[in-house]
Structures are given as structure tokens and as C-alpha cells.
Amino acid sequence: MSDGSPFAGQRPVWLDDKTKSVMDHAIAREQSLSHLLMTYIVTGLVFMLLPGTFLGVWNLIKISNQEEADSISPAWIQAHGHAQLFGWVGTFILGIGFYSIPKLRKLKPFALWEGWLCWALWVAGVTIRWLSNIYSWQWRVLMPSSAALEVLAFLIFFQAVASHRPSRGVPKPWESWIFVVIAATLGLLASLALNLGASIQMALHASSPAFSHEFDQRYLIVSTWGFLVPMVWGFSSRWLPVFMGLQPLRGSWLLVAAGLNTLGVVAGFLERFTTASVLLLGGAVMAVLAIRFFEPTAKAAKTINVHASFPVFIRIAYGWLLLAASLSIWASRAGEAPGIWGASRHALTVGFIAAMVFSVGQRILPSFCGMRVLWSPRLMLVMLVLLMTGCTLRVASEILAYQNYAAWAWNVLPVSALIELTAVTLFAVNLIVTFLRPSVAVTTPLSMTTE
């Protein structure tokens, strides 16, 4: 007689000991990888909130009170920037890279101790750099040491995720997104090498732990446009066509975008700023056309467990990318233009990079970190609205105030900073609460396919 169970009448399927052992090992490794990624993400959130955003808000309030763009020590501004670019976003990228790249490329598993050692060295390097910039204690030793630790951490990461052969079968030809991620990885290596070389040079000859303005401007082009931008393009082209229901990727166009971007970064480092800005804008336009953000979609967007506005903010973020490149053209033609250059960098780092991290991060990180579900999609909407509001006020008021177009804009700068601080705090809260909630039971190793 049937007991009403959907499995009534079916014979149980028993796994042999070898198969069960393999599955148990795969599940245990998946859980260990999720724990490793979660550690990277929480560490990045700490850098984002304290050495990064909080110090940035403090700097901006002091600048606004003095109504003078150069009233803050360059070392403090560079401490804020390094904590944001490498402490926050860089740590996120390393963690996601350890978790996802071997799966996406179907590589043999790396030793987990490599991921933990990379984390320890990276955190030590970024922390020492921040302390050296802020307190100037023994900076001639600590600045080069911190840069060397970051380079060593990168080499461990690269060896772990790029040197293993495919686990089975004949390797597939590389897709276009892989080439773009490789270009971004080379951009990261170039950024770290430049940081190490400049730190050694400063330790030998400089009087303070701050890069010169001329070098810092060139260095920022390499670390933002050379590293962060193509990294976002690479993973955007891999995940977003599925998440947003976009038309098929134009892979060759994406490669052209990466090529133009690389030429722009090289031109910028050589101080050909107008040429660089035009090339960077051309690359950004090609990337948008390649991923097809603004064309009619092929399918409905997959917004389960996130706010339904997720695709809208992705498109807004890429709009900020185009604006950032356009502002850099204006700045390069305007002569002495600290406000326009600053607005361009903020449009890029907050309007584009931070918005993409806020949007895509809350889409993928909960499932990567132990198959969790985002705590509050509604809070996701609130923080994204606040981030875009703060960024708009900051970009507009920085141009008006720093370029002496409108004195009242100095009062808007700290308001924009506090709005952005609220946004990043809510982002951290949403992810941390998500990580503290129980995870969905993992019965099989997670697949990195997004179909």
C-alpha cells in the first residue's frame, strides 16, 4: 500500500563507499572555499568602511571647511585611495578569483593554504601601507615592505589560479572574457610593481611618504583603468548576459574594447592625457556595445533573491563609466583642473566600480558563500539609491567648488560624503547579516555555470 510519499514504490539508491567518499570530499572542499571567500569579503568590507570610506569622509570635511583642494596631506588622500582600491575592491577580486576562476576554467583544484597565505600577506601589506601613510612612523622601511608583501600575495594568487591545467578532457578555446581578465590581471601586476618601485624610490630620496602629484596621477590611471575597469568588463561579460537576459555577447568587440583601453592606459602613463582620454572613452563605448546593455533584451532578467531594479543600476553604472571618460577629456583640455580630474575619478571609482560591486556582489556573493540568500533586497535598493545620489552630488559639487565656479558647492561636498558613507555602511550590514544567516544545505559541489 502506498504511504502517499512521492517516492513510494521507488527502490532506494545506495552509493558505494568510494562514490560517497568522493562526494563528501567535494562538499567539504566547497564549504572550505566558501569560508575562504567569506573571509576575503568581510576583510574587504572592513577596509571599505574604516581605512577607506571613513577616512575619505574625514578628508572631504576638512577640505570643505578650508575651501581649498590641497589643504589635506597628500599622504592621507593616498592612504584613503589605496585602502579603497586595493583593500576593498582588490580583496574582493582576489577572493572571487580564488573561488570562481578555477571553476570557470575547469582547472585542477589549488591547495587551500595558498588562498589563506595570499590573504594574510595581502592584508598585512595593505594595512602597513595605510599606517605608513597616516602616521609616517618608520615609513622608509614600512612602505617598501608593504609593497613587497602585496606583490608576493599577487604572485601566490596568480600561481594558484592560473598555473594549473584543466582537470579533465581537452581544454576549450579561451573565451573573450578570459583575455580581458588576463589584461586586468596584468594591470594589477603593473600597479603593484609601480607601487613597489615608487615606494623604494621614496624611501631613498623623498621627505614624506606620499607619491608626487605627477606620478600619482599616472599611477591612478594604471590602477583604475588598467586593473579595475577591465576586470569588471571581464566578469560582466561572463555573468551579466545571463543575469540580465541580454543578447549574445559580441566577443570580438569586447577584445577591441580591451585593446583601446590598454592603449589609453599606456598613453596616460606617458602623460599623453588627451590621447589617453579619447582612447579610454572609445574602449568604454566598445565595451558597452559588446555586452549590449542598452539593446532590447533576449530574456527576462534573473532577479530572484535581489531587488528587481538590479538591471537598472547596472546600466546606470555603465553610464557613469562613459561620463568618467568624457570628464577626463574635458580635464585634459582644461589645463589646471583638479576639480574635473577629481570628478572623473569619483565617477569611475564610485559611480562605476562601487555601483557594480554593490549590484553584482549582492547577486553572486550570498550563493558563493555557502548558498545563502541575501538578507534584504529592499535594503539593496535603498543603498544603491543613496550611492547614486551621493555620487551625483559629489561629482557636480567637486567641479563647481574646486574650479571656483560656485562657492556654495563647498557645503555640498560633506553632504555627498555622508550619503555615500551611509550607503557603504548599509551594503556592509546587508552582506554581514546575510553571512550570519543559516546557509542552504550543500549536497553537491556548486557549479559555476550561470544557465
C-alpha positions, 0 to 999 in steps of 0.5 A: 500500500502506498504511504502517499510519499512521492517516492513510494514504490521507488527502490532506494539508491545506495552509493558505494563507499568510494562514490560517497567518499568522493562526494563528501570530499567535494562538499567539504572542499566547497564549504572550505572555499566558501569560508575562504571567500567569506573571509576575503569579503568581510576583510574587504568590507572592513577596509571599505568602511574604516581605512577607506570610506571613513577616512575619505569622509574625514578628508572631504570635511576638512577640505570643505571647511578650508575651501581649498583642494590641497589643504589635506596631506597628500599622504592621507588622500593616498592612504584613503585611495589605496585602502579603497582600491586595493583593500576593498575592491582588490580583496574582493577580486582576489577572493572571487578569483580564488573561488570562481576562476578555477571553476570557470576554467575547469582547472585542477583544484589549488591547495587551500593554504595558498588562498589563506597565505595570499590573504594574510600577506595581502592584508598585512601589506595593505594595512602597513601601507595605510599606517605608513601613510597616516602616521609616517612612523618608520615609513622608509622601511614600512612602505617598501615592505608593504609593497613587497608583501602585496606583490608576493600575495599577487604572485601566490594568487596568480600561481594558484589560479592560473598555473594549473591545467584543466582537470579533465578532457581537452581544454576549450578555446579561451573565451573573450572574457578570459583575455580581458581578465588576463589584461586586468590581471596584468594591470594589477601586476603593473600597479603593484610593481609601480607601487613597489618601485615608487615606494623604494624610490621614496624611501631613498630620496623623498621627505614624506611618504606620499607619491608626487602629484605627477606620478600619482596621477599616472599611477591612478590611471594604471590602477583604475583603468588598467586593473579595475575597469577591465576586470569588471568588463571581464566578469560582466561579460561572463555573468551579466548576459545571463543575469540580465537576459541580454543578447549574445555577447559580441566577443570580438568587440569586447577584445577591441574594447580591451585593446583601446583601453590598454592603449589609453592606459599606456598613453596616460602613463606617458602623460599623453592625457588627451590621447589617453582620454579619447582612447579610454572613452572609445574602449568604454563605448566598445565595451558597452556595445559588446555586452549590449546593455542598452539593446532590447533584451533576449530574456527576462532578467534573473532577479530572484533573491535581489531587488528587481531594479538590479538591471537598472543600476547596472546600466546606470553604472555603465553610464557613469563609466562613459561620463568618467571618460568624457570628464577626463577629456574635458580635464585634459583640455582644461589645463589646471583642473583638479576639480574635473580630474577629481570628478572623473575619478569619483565617477569611475571609482564610485559611480562605476566600480562601487555601483557594480560591486554593490549590484553584482556582489549582492547577486553572486556573493550570498550563493558563493558563500555557502548558498545563502540568500541575501538578507534584504533586497529592499535594503539593496535598493535603498543603498544603491539609491543613496550611492547614486545620489551621493555620487551625483552630488559629489561629482557636480559639487567637486567641479563647481567648488574646486574650479571656483565656479560656485562657492556654495558647492563647498557645503555640498561636498560633506553632504555627498560624503555622508550619503555615500558613507551611509550607503557603504555602511548599509551594503556592509550590514546587508552582506554581514547579516546575510553571512550570519544567516543559516546557509542552504544545505550543500549536497553537491559541489556548486557549479559555476555555470550561470544557465 
